[in-house]
Amino acid sequence: MTRVYSFSAGPAALPLPVLREIQDELLDYQGTGMSIMEMSHRSAAYAQVIEDAEATLRRLLGIPSSYRVLFLQGGATLQFAGIPLNLMRTGHAGYVVSGHFAKLAWQEACRYGQADVLATSEDAGFDRIPDLTGIEAKAAGLDYVYICQNNTIFGTMFSELPRTGATPLVADVSSCFLSTPLDVERYGLIYAGAQKNAGIAGVTVIIVRDDLVDDGPALAACPSYMSYRRQVDAGSMMNTPNTFGIYVCGKVFRWVEEQGGLEAMERVNRQKAALLYNLLDQSEVFTPTAEPASRSIANVTFRCATPELDRAFIEGARERGIEGVKAHRLTGGMRASIYNAVTLEAVEALVAYMEDFERTQRSH
Ligand SMILES: *Cc1c(COP(=O)(O)O)cnc(C)c1O
């Protein structure tokens, strides 16, 4: 078996011990004589799986008891609608448009009410987190303020959360979930598609403060599946959940805990990011594309002087067992996604290849 170093932005690398555990349990889940995939979601064995997943996540993030945890389907994208449908009580929210997914979320919200752009960095090609001065005043009276905390495509990240006063802060944390500790109480709602850093595609984790869900969805037209209130009451099982996906998330949560939790994750993630940014800052061949103050520790974006060189770099990477460094089609260039399951060893292999590539180019 040869495994490559995967720097894919998502679906992304999973911890090898988690894959092995899944393999071990695949045909006979803990003596039940069947696979977890063949089991009723209402069975006692499965109830334990979803309860454990939630309990582990609550320990990891220190989630207060006033917050509910949901494991839903439809990806992060379905929440672009779910959030306004549930939370637009006065019909007026504010969005910080810091990248592609934030813009999609804002566009979707415009279908359900008034969604104001409070700040944007689109003019700068989303190479930075927008200037947020004055945001607290703009946030007053809104149903919520929405941010995308880590911009997966552009490689930027909020280093500080905007102050929103009494207005709930809603954050898409898909690509930074579990890569650092989070102060859950700073938010009204956090959500993450699991396929980046927390599991596999098909599960979205939602952490929401109970006063935001107690009264049911803001809009009567909200589909019952999308009602946070109904899903909370049903324990994420209003219908058949993604049983296998939640099982994998639970294993990833456990793995993070065994590694020392979120502080330990952050330490390694910052170390990995520093290796790459230090190289990029000294390079004559590669250019980092995000403004230094906005740099992500999860997605590191860079490019060469020409698309031809980018292609040569990406092809050469593949020959060394380095996959997934081609950036999103919107930006071109390269992106190394260095989520929790991407080891320091993998990043060192990428850095060694980048140094070789640089030497070859400079001797031309
Ligand atoms: C990947 C991603 C999305 C889209 O996720 P889906 O699960 O494919 O809908 C949204 N937001 C962010 C920040 C992402 O990284």
The ligand as an ORCA input file, in Angstrom:
! r2SCAN-3c Opt
* xyz 0 1
  C     -16.155     23.744      1.359
  C     -16.790     24.937      1.965
  C     -18.148     25.226      1.787
  C     -19.045     24.370      0.932
  O     -19.253     23.158      1.569
  P     -20.247     22.042      1.013
  O     -20.257     21.054      2.139
  O     -19.658     21.518     -0.242
  O     -21.574     22.669      0.803
  C     -18.661     26.335      2.427
  N     -17.895     27.127      3.178
  C     -16.590     26.892      3.366
  C     -15.777     27.804      4.212
  C     -15.992     25.792      2.759
  O     -14.686     25.555      2.941
*
